[in-house]
Amino acid sequence: MEIAVAGGTGIAGTEVVRVAQQRGHRVRVLSRGNGVDVRSGEGLDDALDGTDVVIDVLSTSTQSARVSTEFFTGTTSHLLAAGRRVGVGHHLALSIVGVDRAPHGYYAGKLAQEQAVQSGQVEWTIQRATQFHDFAAQMFRNAAVGPIHLAPRMRTQPISIVEVATRLVDLAESGPAGRVRDIAGPREEQLADMVRAWAVHSGHRGWMPEISLPGAFGRALRDGSVLPEPDADLGTVAFSDWLNAQPRG
Ligand SMILES: NC(=O)c1ccc[n+]([C@@H]2O[C@H](COP(=O)([O-])OP(=O)(O)OC[C@H]3O[C@@H](n4cnc5c(N)ncnc54)[C@H](OP(=O)(O)O)[C@@H]3O)[C@@H](O)[C@H]2O)c1
């Protein structure tokens, strides 16, 4: 199968590319470094010509609803329009559990992306996943005030990126399926504990205060709004398994 991975150089995308290649698929990586700017549409028709499936794991770093919505609707409409022109049969997008329940700027863009996929003219699948295990490391880097790293309160059921990538390639192989069941890790965790465990694992010894993020989004993180639906498919790799496999700092 000929698979294009939009965002194939990112955290999720790199794994998707690896799993798809391992299964013998021919993979095209759509990224700016390869001359394809999905935001402007530049290079897309050539890059998608002859492709069976597009797996969209693009992302942008923003907390602004406007910026996120422009990015995700813009990139999705370019992928769908080019896909329709060159005959792509399946558009598969990765989204996030709770984008419709937790009010956050980035999530607003993801929700708009889902709506654009559903109303586009290419047959589609949307897979929502919970936070990746690596989210703890991202939080450790980003939630800091000067030398103090903060441990935000959040209920989460983090999943292995390898299990997400495997699911996406399974879905690419099985054809358009609409909105499929959520995927999540094997058990609920507290993000604050995950961030502290990551800090210790990577050699950080400082005090890390636990904080509640303000506003409706902070409440949604604490009340379980980004936990998976009861019928979600669960992976097998726990956060502690993932952490133990990471090099120590
Ligand atoms: N992180 C999580 O915990 C999590 C959980 C569930 C779902 N998700 C979803 O998973 C997806 C992937 O997230 P991630 O954390 O793996 O993202 P990431 O590491 O930030 O990677 C983003 C990718 O987007 C590409 N990109 C950005 N702008 C582009 C442009 N204009 N043209 C072409 N490529 C562009 C980047 O490629 P270049 O910079 O090389 O061009 C990169 O490959 C996102 O949709 C996210 O919402 C994430």
The ligand as an ORCA input file, in Angstrom:
! r2SCAN-3c Opt
* xyz 0 1
  N       1.183     14.642     21.920
  C       0.128     13.991     22.443
  O       0.103     13.612     23.642
  C      -1.064     13.670     21.529
  C      -2.091     12.837     22.002
  C      -3.160     12.514     21.142
  C      -3.184     13.028     19.837
  N      -2.186     13.850     19.438
  C      -2.237     14.374     18.068
  O      -1.215     13.717     17.347
  C      -0.794     14.553     16.255
  C       0.729     14.578     16.217
  O       1.217     15.180     17.392
  P       2.786     15.187     17.691
  O       2.930     15.578     19.128
  O       3.393     13.919     17.174
  O       3.257     16.412     16.756
  P       4.722     17.018     16.565
  O       5.763     16.130     17.157
  O       4.687     18.446     17.002
  O       4.917     16.973     14.970
  C       4.262     17.871     14.141
  C       4.512     17.495     12.686
  O       3.784     18.415     11.877
  C       4.637     18.792     10.790
  N       4.239     20.112     10.285
  C       3.935     21.220     11.002
  N       3.623     22.233     10.150
  C       3.720     21.736      8.897
  C       3.507     22.282      7.601
  N       3.128     23.546      7.402
  N       3.688     21.488      6.504
  C       4.092     20.184      6.664
  N       4.307     19.612      7.877
  C       4.128     20.385      8.969
  C       6.029     18.786     11.379
  O       6.939     18.610     10.303
  P       8.150     19.608      9.954
  O       8.310     20.547     11.135
  O       9.285     18.636      9.767
  O       7.697     20.264      8.718
  C       5.964     17.552     12.256
  O       6.241     16.401     11.483
  C      -1.430     15.922     16.494
  O      -2.520     16.083     15.619
  C      -1.921     15.864     17.927
  O      -3.051     16.649     18.145
  C      -1.124     14.165     20.225
*
